[in-house]
């Protein structure tokens, strides 16, 4: 293996990247009971009744831990605490991890994209 003088050590670079790229977007399946919430129904007027109700969020911890925090009432979204069923990794895993700024924007973009596809979306702000 050739090493250039003054080039960054790849192990140091990767751990630095891991620190910067530790934010995630995530999607939670919500029980259809969430549709009884007026705000949810109003924000999703064009929903496809065949598509799931979901919550979109972002976090600096693993999504499974964040979901459990919601269910436990710690920094919880009302919608996830009351109606959250499980994570839907097939809708977000391929996007993660990313830097904080990217996660903030991706949360909004993912929510908008899912809403355009007919999902009933909460969160994503």
Backbone as a chain_set.jsonl record, in Angstrom:
{"seq": "XXXXXXXXXXXXXXXXXXXXXXXXXXXXXXXXXXXXXXXXXXXXXXXXXXXXXXXXXXXXXXXXXXXXXXXXXXXXXXXXXXXXXXXXXXXXXXXXXXXXXXXXXXXXXXXXXXXXXXXXXXXXX", "coords": {"N": [[0.847, -1.176, 0.0], [0.66, 2.153, -0.907], [1.652, 5.206, 0.564], [1.032, 8.576, 0.749], [3.045, 11.329, 1.618], [1.965, 13.506, 4.068], [-0.684, 13.071, 3.448], [-4.024, 12.522, 4.596], [-4.638, 10.205, 7.233], [-6.405, 7.291, 6.5], [-7.968, 5.952, 8.448], [-8.356, 7.854, 10.433], [-9.725, 9.77, 8.968], [-12.064, 8.348, 8.32], [-13.224, 7.945, 10.858], [-13.675, 10.563, 11.575], [-15.509, 11.25, 9.603], [-17.574, 9.561, 10.386], [-18.361, 10.767, 12.75], [-19.383, 13.172, 11.748], [-21.366, 12.272, 10.032], [-23.731, 11.158, 11.357], [-26.431, 11.445, 11.6], [-29.885, 10.65, 11.029], [-32.726, 10.065, 8.934], [-36.051, 8.909, 9.466], [-38.888, 6.697, 9.227], [-42.048, 6.107, 10.523], [-44.575, 3.726, 10.828], [-47.943, 4.45, 11.236], [-50.891, 3.794, 13.105], [-54.116, 3.612, 11.604], [-55.933, 5.019, 13.088], [-54.972, 7.535, 13.543], [-56.062, 9.146, 11.659], [-58.321, 10.252, 12.713], [-57.521, 12.536, 13.888], [-57.888, 15.916, 13.496], [-55.999, 17.761, 12.376], [-54.269, 16.092, 10.986], [-55.88, 14.919, 9.004], [-56.582, 17.25, 7.597], [-54.098, 18.116, 6.617], [-53.526, 16.23, 4.751], [-55.19, 16.022, 2.471], [-55.245, 14.922, -0.096], [-54.764, 12.233, 0.176], [-54.096, 8.754, -0.444], [-56.232, 6.228, 0.225], [-55.371, 3.592, 0.207], [-52.75, 3.625, 0.876], [-50.279, 3.749, 3.504], [-50.414, 5.381, 6.763], [-48.0, 7.571, 7.975], [-45.207, 8.724, 9.954], [-42.662, 11.08, 9.645], [-39.371, 11.665, 10.587], [-36.291, 13.045, 12.01], [-33.075, 12.288, 13.407], [-30.302, 12.164, 15.732], [-29.542, 9.853, 16.847], [-29.639, 6.203, 16.708], [-32.363, 5.126, 14.644], [-34.107, 3.132, 15.773], [-33.782, 3.482, 18.518], [-34.722, 6.086, 18.756], [-37.403, 5.742, 18.017], [-38.256, 4.151, 20.175], [-37.938, 6.023, 22.229], [-39.959, 7.853, 21.514], [-42.241, 6.206, 21.96], [-41.97, 5.819, 24.682], [-42.514, 8.313, 25.598], [-40.552, 10.241, 25.756], [-39.324, 13.209, 24.651], [-41.295, 13.129, 22.694], [-43.285, 12.73, 19.732], [-46.668, 13.369, 19.596], [-48.251, 11.936, 17.813], [-46.7, 9.652, 17.165], [-46.28, 8.539, 19.689], [-48.885, 7.854, 20.464], [-50.009, 6.513, 18.205], [-48.0, 5.108, 16.893], [-46.678, 2.254, 15.279], [-44.554, 0.666, 14.142], [-41.174, 0.909, 12.855], [-40.468, 1.765, 9.417], [-38.178, 0.721, 7.711], [-37.621, 0.214, 5.01], [-38.365, 2.466, 3.665], [-36.533, 4.435, 4.275], [-33.893, 3.602, 5.007], [-31.875, 3.448, 3.035], [-31.032, 6.031, 2.741], [-29.483, 6.865, 4.885], [-26.393, 7.036, 6.885], [-26.162, 10.651, 7.463], [-24.954, 14.099, 7.341], [-25.938, 16.595, 9.804], [-27.216, 18.958, 8.668], [-27.996, 18.032, 6.166], [-29.765, 16.033, 6.943], [-31.803, 17.528, 8.121], [-32.898, 18.824, 5.87], [-33.52, 16.584, 4.301], [-35.493, 15.326, 5.814], [-37.714, 17.001, 5.42], [-37.929, 16.823, 2.602], [-38.351, 14.054, 2.199], [-40.784, 13.672, 3.547], [-42.45, 15.274, 1.969], [-42.195, 13.962, -0.532], [-43.304, 11.417, 0.082], [-45.904, 12.173, 0.752], [-46.744, 13.161, -1.736], [-46.831, 10.748, -3.059], [-49.085, 9.683, -2.064], [-49.19, 8.808, 0.558], [-50.339, 9.223, 3.936], [-49.087, 11.722, 5.795], [-47.387, 12.652, 8.731], [-45.451, 14.92, 10.692], [-42.116, 15.673, 9.543], [-41.227, 18.294, 9.421]], "CA": [[0.0, 0.0, 0.0], [1.424, 3.388, -1.004], [1.166, 6.276, 1.422], [1.557, 9.884, 0.374], [3.455, 12.141, 2.75], [1.027, 14.609, 4.317], [-2.074, 12.664, 3.172], [-4.706, 12.151, 5.838], [-4.742, 8.787, 7.56], [-7.771, 6.876, 6.175], [-8.724, 5.601, 9.651], [-8.748, 9.108, 11.074], [-10.728, 10.381, 8.103], [-13.334, 7.639, 8.426], [-13.852, 8.208, 12.157], [-14.149, 11.935, 11.488], [-16.729, 11.211, 8.798], [-18.606, 8.912, 11.187], [-18.859, 11.775, 13.677], [-20.17, 14.157, 11.003], [-22.457, 11.612, 9.33], [-24.42, 10.258, 12.289], [-27.856, 11.75, 11.658], [-30.73, 9.752, 10.256], [-34.158, 10.276, 8.793], [-36.733, 7.647, 9.736], [-40.321, 6.698, 8.939], [-42.797, 5.251, 11.439], [-45.93, 3.35, 10.446], [-48.934, 4.865, 12.224], [-52.205, 3.176, 13.046], [-55.07, 4.465, 10.886], [-56.657, 5.849, 14.053], [-54.435, 8.896, 13.459], [-56.919, 9.909, 10.741], [-59.337, 10.957, 13.514], [-56.927, 13.815, 14.292], [-58.268, 16.916, 12.484], [-54.823, 18.329, 11.702], [-53.722, 15.087, 10.074], [-56.797, 14.828, 7.861], [-56.496, 18.506, 6.84], [-52.787, 18.219, 5.951], [-53.385, 15.133, 3.791], [-56.46, 15.982, 1.745], [-55.112, 14.112, -1.316], [-54.228, 10.929, 0.558], [-54.594, 7.528, -1.068], [-56.632, 5.368, 1.349], [-54.663, 2.303, 0.131], [-51.373, 3.829, 1.378], [-50.147, 3.825, 4.961], [-50.209, 6.624, 7.507], [-46.617, 7.529, 8.449], [-44.565, 9.881, 10.579], [-41.291, 11.246, 9.173], [-38.568, 12.433, 11.531], [-34.834, 12.962, 11.9], [-32.478, 12.086, 14.718], [-28.861, 11.943, 15.826], [-29.34, 8.529, 17.449], [-30.213, 5.189, 15.819], [-33.82, 5.239, 14.553], [-34.821, 2.237, 16.688], [-33.762, 4.132, 19.831], [-35.611, 7.25, 18.68], [-38.769, 5.222, 18.049], [-38.557, 3.753, 21.55], [-38.114, 7.258, 22.998], [-41.315, 8.332, 21.226], [-43.214, 5.34, 22.633], [-41.811, 6.035, 26.122], [-42.919, 9.678, 25.929], [-39.382, 11.11, 25.881], [-39.222, 14.066, 23.461], [-42.148, 12.358, 21.8], [-44.369, 13.224, 18.9], [-47.968, 12.849, 20.04], [-48.719, 10.96, 16.834], [-45.942, 8.407, 17.287], [-46.516, 7.961, 21.005], [-50.241, 7.296, 20.529], [-50.384, 5.698, 17.053], [-46.847, 4.452, 16.279], [-46.717, 0.792, 15.24], [-43.19, 0.17, 13.943], [-40.39, 1.616, 11.839], [-40.545, 1.276, 8.036], [-36.827, 0.967, 7.193], [-37.572, 0.152, 3.549], [-38.614, 3.806, 3.131], [-35.514, 5.418, 4.658], [-32.565, 3.082, 5.328], [-30.914, 3.722, 1.964], [-30.639, 7.44, 2.811], [-28.713, 7.135, 6.099], [-26.43, 8.257, 7.689], [-25.849, 11.896, 6.769], [-24.692, 15.209, 8.266], [-27.112, 17.233, 10.394], [-27.897, 19.861, 7.736], [-28.625, 17.195, 5.135], [-30.902, 15.342, 7.564], [-32.883, 18.522, 8.268], [-33.527, 19.005, 4.561], [-34.049, 15.299, 3.846], [-36.745, 15.086, 6.544], [-38.757, 17.743, 4.694], [-38.056, 16.275, 1.249], [-38.939, 12.726, 2.276], [-42.198, 13.848, 3.893], [-43.125, 15.8, 0.777], [-42.226, 12.894, -1.535], [-44.264, 10.398, 0.5], [-47.236, 12.78, 0.627], [-47.053, 13.19, -3.173], [-47.117, 9.375, -3.471], [-50.381, 9.304, -1.511], [-49.134, 8.466, 1.974], [-50.778, 10.201, 4.919], [-47.807, 12.034, 6.447], [-47.267, 13.535, 9.903], [-44.037, 15.258, 10.902], [-41.413, 16.147, 8.361], [-41.129, 19.767, 9.423]], "C": [[0.89, 1.236, 0.0], [0.82, 4.451, -0.104], [1.821, 7.575, 0.999], [1.904, 10.666, 1.626], [2.474, 13.302, 2.877], [-0.419, 14.258, 4.019], [-2.733, 12.255, 4.476], [-4.757, 10.636, 6.005], [-6.184, 8.348, 7.303], [-8.601, 6.501, 7.4], [-9.199, 6.841, 10.388], [-9.855, 9.775, 10.274], [-12.071, 9.684, 8.28], [-13.992, 7.863, 9.782], [-14.367, 9.638, 12.21], [-15.449, 11.997, 10.698], [-17.869, 10.597, 9.605], [-19.194, 9.899, 12.198], [-19.756, 12.769, 12.968], [-21.415, 13.537, 10.382], [-23.18, 10.651, 10.27], [-25.899, 10.576, 12.441], [-28.629, 10.867, 10.685], [-32.11, 10.374, 10.061], [-34.793, 8.912, 9.037], [-38.225, 7.815, 9.458], [-40.977, 5.672, 9.855], [-44.179, 4.979, 10.845], [-46.861, 3.755, 11.581], [-50.224, 4.081, 12.02], [-53.172, 4.143, 12.362], [-55.943, 5.314, 11.808], [-56.189, 7.297, 14.038], [-55.3, 9.772, 12.547], [-58.047, 10.635, 11.471], [-58.831, 12.313, 14.012], [-57.192, 14.828, 13.174], [-57.092, 17.454, 11.691], [-54.252, 17.362, 10.667], [-54.587, 14.997, 8.823], [-56.672, 16.074, 6.986], [-55.188, 18.6, 6.048], [-52.606, 17.181, 4.85], [-54.661, 14.93, 2.99], [-56.413, 15.071, 0.52], [-54.58, 12.713, -1.028], [-54.873, 9.8, -0.23], [-54.961, 6.581, 0.073], [-55.957, 3.992, 1.334], [-53.248, 2.4, 0.685], [-51.401, 4.051, 2.889], [-50.109, 5.26, 5.483], [-48.818, 6.519, 8.115], [-46.227, 8.828, 9.144], [-43.142, 9.912, 10.058], [-40.548, 12.123, 10.178], [-37.089, 12.33, 11.21], [-34.258, 12.902, 13.3], [-30.968, 11.928, 14.623], [-28.531, 10.623, 16.499], [-29.924, 7.481, 16.497], [-31.748, 5.272, 15.807], [-34.595, 4.335, 15.511], [-34.864, 2.825, 18.1], [-34.708, 5.328, 19.845], [-37.068, 6.814, 18.732], [-39.158, 4.836, 19.473], [-38.744, 4.974, 22.449], [-39.505, 7.847, 22.775], [-42.338, 7.522, 22.03], [-43.172, 5.522, 24.144], [-42.212, 7.439, 26.56], [-41.766, 10.648, 26.083], [-39.176, 11.881, 24.582], [-40.083, 13.491, 22.334], [-43.052, 13.217, 20.933], [-45.64, 12.571, 19.43], [-48.43, 11.734, 19.114], [-48.0, 9.625, 16.968], [-46.216, 7.749, 18.64], [-47.865, 7.239, 21.048], [-50.519, 6.268, 19.426], [-49.23, 4.918, 16.417], [-46.906, 2.935, 16.403], [-45.305, 0.222, 15.152], [-42.483, 1.066, 12.933], [-40.62, 0.967, 10.473], [-39.196, 1.514, 7.357], [-36.725, 0.931, 5.675], [-37.808, 1.524, 2.903], [-37.503, 4.814, 3.442], [-34.089, 4.893, 4.784], [-31.505, 3.448, 4.307], [-30.396, 5.162, 2.002], [-29.608, 7.731, 3.904], [-27.325, 6.519, 6.064], [-26.061, 9.473, 6.845], [-25.526, 12.979, 7.797], [-26.005, 15.857, 8.714], [-27.896, 18.073, 9.389], [-28.628, 19.082, 6.646], [-29.85, 16.485, 5.696], [-32.081, 16.289, 7.749], [-33.634, 18.688, 6.956], [-34.176, 17.706, 4.085], [-35.355, 14.956, 4.543], [-37.902, 15.764, 5.811], [-39.009, 17.131, 3.322], [-38.742, 14.908, 1.256], [-40.428, 12.807, 2.611], [-42.991, 14.318, 2.682], [-43.263, 14.718, -0.298], [-43.262, 11.826, -1.186], [-45.693, 10.925, 0.385], [-47.665, 12.81, -0.843], [-47.387, 11.792, -3.7], [-48.432, 8.862, -2.89], [-50.372, 8.877, -0.063], [-49.753, 9.583, 2.8], [-49.573, 10.475, 5.799], [-47.992, 13.003, 7.598], [-45.779, 13.805, 10.07], [-43.428, 15.815, 9.633], [-41.29, 17.646, 8.265], [-39.728, 20.244, 9.683]], "O": [[1.788, 1.347, 0.835], [-0.402, 4.577, -0.024], [3.046, 7.653, 0.904], [1.14, 10.668, 2.592], [2.191, 13.995, 1.9], [-1.309, 15.059, 4.304], [-2.078, 11.706, 5.362], [-4.9, 9.891, 5.034], [-7.108, 8.967, 7.832], [-9.815, 6.707, 7.402], [-10.315, 6.875, 10.906], [-10.816, 10.288, 10.846], [-13.104, 10.346, 8.38], [-15.217, 7.963, 9.85], [-15.396, 9.897, 12.833], [-16.38, 12.709, 11.076], [-19.006, 11.06, 9.52], [-20.394, 9.868, 12.468], [-20.782, 13.174, 13.514], [-22.425, 14.223, 10.222], [-23.234, 9.451, 10.001], [-26.557, 10.03, 13.327], [-28.104, 10.407, 9.671], [-32.597, 11.115, 10.916], [-34.151, 7.88, 8.84], [-38.75, 8.928, 9.455], [-40.532, 4.529, 9.956], [-44.867, 5.904, 10.411], [-46.606, 3.445, 12.744], [-50.593, 3.75, 10.893], [-53.056, 5.357, 12.525], [-56.619, 6.232, 11.346], [-56.918, 8.19, 14.468], [-55.273, 10.998, 12.653], [-58.665, 11.538, 10.907], [-59.609, 13.136, 14.495], [-56.77, 14.621, 12.036], [-57.174, 17.591, 10.471], [-53.805, 17.779, 9.599], [-54.069, 15.001, 7.706], [-56.658, 15.965, 5.759], [-55.178, 19.111, 4.928], [-51.636, 17.244, 4.095], [-55.15, 13.809, 2.849], [-57.436, 14.505, 0.136], [-54.002, 12.079, -1.911], [-56.035, 9.879, -0.629], [-54.077, 6.167, 0.823], [-55.97, 3.295, 2.349], [-52.61, 1.378, 0.94], [-52.404, 4.479, 3.461], [-49.817, 6.208, 4.753], [-48.48, 5.494, 8.708], [-46.839, 9.876, 8.942], [-42.475, 8.877, 10.028], [-41.032, 13.185, 10.568], [-36.679, 11.634, 10.28], [-34.857, 13.392, 14.257], [-30.429, 11.6, 13.566], [-27.358, 10.308, 16.7], [-30.64, 7.843, 15.563], [-32.36, 5.468, 16.857], [-35.644, 4.738, 16.014], [-35.866, 2.685, 18.8], [-35.412, 5.558, 20.829], [-37.88, 7.44, 19.412], [-40.257, 5.153, 19.929], [-39.603, 4.97, 23.331], [-40.156, 8.287, 23.722], [-43.198, 8.093, 22.701], [-44.195, 5.399, 24.818], [-42.249, 7.73, 27.756], [-41.981, 11.785, 26.504], [-38.89, 11.291, 23.54], [-39.651, 13.385, 21.187], [-43.516, 14.281, 21.343], [-45.675, 11.366, 19.679], [-48.939, 10.709, 19.569], [-48.634, 8.573, 16.892], [-46.368, 6.53, 18.716], [-47.973, 6.145, 21.601], [-51.187, 5.264, 19.673], [-49.459, 4.14, 15.491], [-47.15, 2.397, 17.483], [-44.904, -0.599, 15.977], [-43.111, 1.874, 12.249], [-40.928, -0.222, 10.382], [-39.077, 2.408, 6.519], [-35.831, 1.557, 5.105], [-37.489, 1.722, 1.73], [-37.527, 5.932, 2.926], [-33.148, 5.679, 4.676], [-30.362, 3.729, 4.668], [-29.403, 5.468, 1.342], [-28.927, 8.755, 3.843], [-27.087, 5.581, 5.303], [-25.698, 9.35, 5.675], [-25.791, 12.805, 8.987], [-27.045, 15.684, 8.079], [-29.111, 17.918, 9.27], [-29.741, 19.434, 6.257], [-30.86, 16.348, 5.006], [-33.23, 15.895, 7.553], [-34.864, 18.692, 6.935], [-35.271, 17.734, 3.524], [-36.239, 14.356, 3.931], [-38.953, 15.155, 5.609], [-40.157, 16.941, 2.922], [-39.606, 14.635, 0.423], [-41.238, 12.091, 2.022], [-44.08, 13.812, 2.408], [-44.325, 14.574, -0.904], [-44.012, 11.379, -2.054], [-46.592, 10.196, -0.035], [-48.818, 12.517, -1.159], [-48.135, 11.655, -4.668], [-48.848, 7.741, -3.183], [-51.431, 8.607, 0.504], [-49.7, 10.751, 2.414], [-49.082, 9.573, 6.477], [-48.656, 14.031, 7.469], [-44.945, 13.009, 9.638], [-44.121, 16.353, 8.769], [-41.254, 18.21, 7.172], [-39.483, 21.449, 9.716]]}, "num_chains": 1, "name": "protein.A"}
